Amino acid sequence: MINFLNKSLSIEIENFVDHLKKECGLSSFKSFTKSAFVQYRKKIKPAVFKKLSSILIDEFYTDNDCAIKLWNGFRVLSVDGSSITLPITKELKRIYGETKNQTKTSLVQARASVLYDVLNHYVLDGILSPKDIGERTLALQHLCCSKTKDLIIYDRGYPAYDFIYEHCKKNVDYLMRGKVSFSAVTKAFMESDKTSQIVEIYPGKNVNISEKDYHKDTAIKVRLIRVKLPSGETELLITSLVNSKRYPNKIFKELYFKRWKVETFYDELKNKLKVEHFSGYSNQSILQDFYAALFISNVQTLIVNDLEDELNNQNKAKKYQYKVNTNLSYGFLKNRIIKLFFSKNHMEDIILELKILFKQHLVPIRTNRNQQRDTNKYRRREKPKVTKNQKDAI
């Protein structure tokens, strides 16, 4: 299940058994039918893949200070959501609902949300939920995986008094892109010529606070920052980093754009890991495939991060900076990820083999590229047909 089940299940099983016999020294391993696989996968909880990821992540963040990338002592995280198209079955319609357009064409789609370390490139938490559960609700669930000295970056649409209040309770810092209409305070700030201002925000007049642990006079101190984009537009940022001497205004534009890495992760998840090419039709199969993909992504990140120092030394002597080809790296993991768990050889030998392959297929880093986003293509229900020079690796 963690070996990229993208071909016919019968072919994948045959290749899997053959690989265990020839490459992993398990000559007595018996073949099994597609029906047997489908029946036995029902006994595996999707949570097992979340547990595997948490073990790997805990190992990375424990006693590994020299390898962990931080910003001013903060672990920089970002949360973002995306739609995942699912098979059309009665069970999945019941759980996730249907999305329809004006032509009455319906799809079954889930909402994915991830908490992502944008500097170290690990997925700390992932959720797959019905579309009627909002991104803000899912983001609050991710807070259980955050801690003090985390800085979480959010796009426009997340800021709300209650949302910010929950971060204050958890003692987690944040940077959010806000709407000018967020409150009267933000409107006044954007109408002024100030670039930064510390203000207090309060619950909205129409907020029901009967079940809240705050009241209408509970103030939250935030810092508002004006940022000018290359396009000439002006954006509003809201942050808990109120110390202007320690965190001057000029750092926030670059800091906010670090969240772009969570956007590129979704490209990786959908177009390189093929998460929407599900290997089953039940909800359990969907969740297994989703969380297995997040786990495989973290395995790939672990190996790539181990290579980073070596690549940095190589880049010093070259005209261009180079990085690992992400698409091909997943292709090289195919079958070799089986050897990581089943082979009698030492795990270090297999990881060394993967590192050599990764280094043989580096790609140059294209800096200062600015491609205009076509947001209208996401309004279409079908996937846009795009001629690709990047072929599928798995």
Salt bridges, closest charged atoms under 4 A:
GLU12 OE1 - LYS334 NZ 2.84
ASP18 OD1 - LYS22 NZ 3.53
ASP80 OD2 - ARG259 NH2 3.50
GLU98 OE1 - LYS93 NZ 3.92
ASP125 OD1 - LYS50 NZ 3.94
ASP125 OD2 - HIS142 ND1 2.82
GLU135 OE2 - ARG111 NH1 3.90
ASP150 OD2 - ARG75 NH2 2.83
ASP155 OD1 - ARG177 NH1 3.23
ASP162 OD1 - LYS212 NZ 3.56
GLU166 OE1 - LYS169 NZ 3.80
ASP213 OD2 - LYS169 NZ 3.17
GLU235 OE1 - ARG156 NH1 3.98
GLU235 OE2 - ARG177 NH2 2.76
GLU263 OE2 - ARG259 NH2 2.98
ASP267 OD2 - LYS272 NZ 2.93
GLU276 OE1 - LYS383 NZ 3.09
ASP289 OD1 - ARG41 NH2 3.47
ASP306 OD2 - LYS355 NZ 3.78
GLU308 OE1 - LYS69 NZ 2.70
GLU310 OE2 - LYS359 NZ 2.33
GLU353 OE2 - ARG336 NE 2.93
GLU353 OE1 - LYS339 NZ 3.50
GLU382 OE2 - ARG380 NE 3.86
ASP392 OD1 - LYS274 NZ 2.70
ASP392 OD1 - LYS388 NZ 3.12
